[in-house]
Amino acid sequence: MASGVALQQKQLICRWDRQAWRACKMKRHRQGMNWEFNLAEHNIQIQHDGSGVMQIRQSDAGHWTRVEPRWDDEHTLCWGPLCTRGAIPLD
């Protein structure tokens, strides 16, 4: 993720790849464009290019993978293997 001050940091509940739910922190770097989720053992980054394409990667060294956001039955927002619950500040 590009360096810079996060616009907002929020405490949420997250899970990675269907593991157990855990507390996590979300940082919004550029409004509507870049988010970072910090779980205990994972650093997940999501980016939106403005054209509707969203990508996710695990850690700064990971490869970007295209994902489709989705809401599941548990009022949970997911992007590929990352799912979150709580007041999610996306804009």
Residue pairs with C-beta under 8 A, 6 or more apart in sequence:
1 29
1 34
1 36
1 45
1 60
2 29
2 30
2 34
4 29
6 27
6 28
6 29
6 36
7 27
7 28
7 29
7 30
7 31
8 27
8 28
8 89
9 25
9 26
9 27
9 28
10 25
10 26
10 28
10 86
10 87
10 88
10 89
11 23
11 24
11 25
11 86
12 23
12 24
12 25
12 26
12 37
12 84
12 85
12 86
12 87
12 88
13 21
13 22
13 23
13 24
13 84
13 85
13 86
14 21
14 22
14 23
14 24
14 37
14 39
14 82
14 83
14 84
14 85
15 21
15 22
15 82
15 83
16 39
16 42
16 44
16 58
16 81
16 82
17 81
18 81
21 85
22 39
22 40
24 37
24 38
24 39
24 84
25 37
25 38
26 35
26 36
26 37
26 38
26 84
26 88
26 89
27 35
27 36
27 37
27 38
28 34
28 35
28 89
28 90
29 35
29 36
31 91
32 48
32 50
32 90
32 91
33 47
33 48
33 49
33 50
34 45
34 46
34 47
34 48
35 45
35 46
35 47
35 90
36 43
36 44
36 45
36 46
37 43
37 44
37 45
37 46
37 82
37 84
38 44
42 58
42 59
43 58
43 59
43 60
44 56
44 57
44 58
44 82
45 56
45 57
45 58
45 60
46 54
46 55
46 56
46 67
46 79
46 82
47 54
47 55
47 64
48 54
49 55
53 66
54 66
54 67
54 68
54 69
54 79
55 64
55 65
55 66
55 67
56 64
56 65
56 67
56 79
56 80
56 81
56 82
57 63
57 64
57 65
65 80
67 79
67 80
68 79
68 80
69 77
69 78
69 79
70 77
70 78
70 79
71 77
71 78
72 78
72 83
74 85
75 85
76 83
76 84
76 85
77 83
77 84
77 85
77 88
78 84
